[in-house]
Amino acid sequence: MASLAFTQALTFDDRSAPLASKLKFGLVVYAISSILLFIGPALILWGVYRGVVAGLCSPLTALDPASLRLARPPSSQHRSRLIVIFAALLILLLGVLAMVAYRR
């Protein structure tokens, strides 16, 4: 929410600029603010989480690698879902950009 608010505050003020340049500027501002406000702290928390889990699991005994063959390998259905979602978002973004370019 903070990234969206920050983007709208900087993009849609009283400047008279074409819509395409406002959208480009807004995408850049949103990307930078989302990295600073969401992805950066998430990576920091992930590093802390991995350290805590490693500390908690260190006194446990290690599992024999031969017993891992009994587990089924993870399906590629999750990966294919992510690829389809990413492709749909990319097509949606290209459609929005094409409509903006056609509007001019």
N, C-alpha and C positions, 0 to 999 in steps of 0.2 A: 504494500500500500504506500509505503514511503517513497519507493521508486516512482510509482505512478504520479503521486502528488508532486514530487520534485520535477518530474518531466513536464507535467502540465503547467506548473508555475513558470518554468523557463521557456516553454515552447509557445504557449498561447497567451502571451501578454499583449500589449498594445502595439507591437511591431506589425508593420504592414509588409509581410513577406509572402511569396507564393506558397501554396499549400504543399507542393512537393519539397521545397527546401525546409519547411517547418517539420514535415514528416521525417526527413533525413536527420535533421538536427535532433528531433525528439527520439529517434531510434538510438542515436549515439549517446544522448544523455541517459536514456533508460538503460542501455547496456552498461555504461560506466557506473551508474548509481546502483544497479542490481548487483554488479560485481562487488562493489564496496559495501553494500548493505546486506547482501544475502549470501553470496558465494564465499566471500572472504571469511566471515564468522562461521559459516558451516564447515569450511575446511579446517579452521582452528579447532572447532568442537570435535571434528572427526579425529584429529591428531590426539587430542586429549582422551577421547574415548578409546582409541587403540592402545594408548599407554596404560590406561586403567585396566582394560581387559587383559593386556599382557601381564600386568602385575598381579591380577587376580588369578590368572590361569597358570602362572609359573610354578606354584607348588603342586599342581596336579600331574599325574603320571601321563606320559606320552602314549598315544595310541599306536598300536602296531600297524605299519603300512599295509600288511597283507589283509587286514580286516576291512580296509576301505574298498576293496573290490566287491564286497557284498552290497554296497550301496549303489542304487541306480544312478546313472549319470543324469544331470539336470537336462530337462528338455529344452529345445531351442524355440519353444512356443513363446516364451517371455521375450526373447531377443527379437523374434519376428514381429511381435506386437509393438515393441519399441520402434522398430524400423518403419512400420506402417504409420504409426502416430507421427514420427518425425517427417515422413514423406508428405502426410496430409497437411501438417503445419507449414511445410515449405511451399506446397501448392497453394495454400490459403494466402500466405504472404505474397507470393508472386501474383496471385489474382488481385489482391488489394493494390499492389504497386502498379499493375497494369491498368486498373480502373482509375487510379490517380493520374497516371500518364495520359490516359484517354480523355480525361476530364479537361485537360488543358486545351 
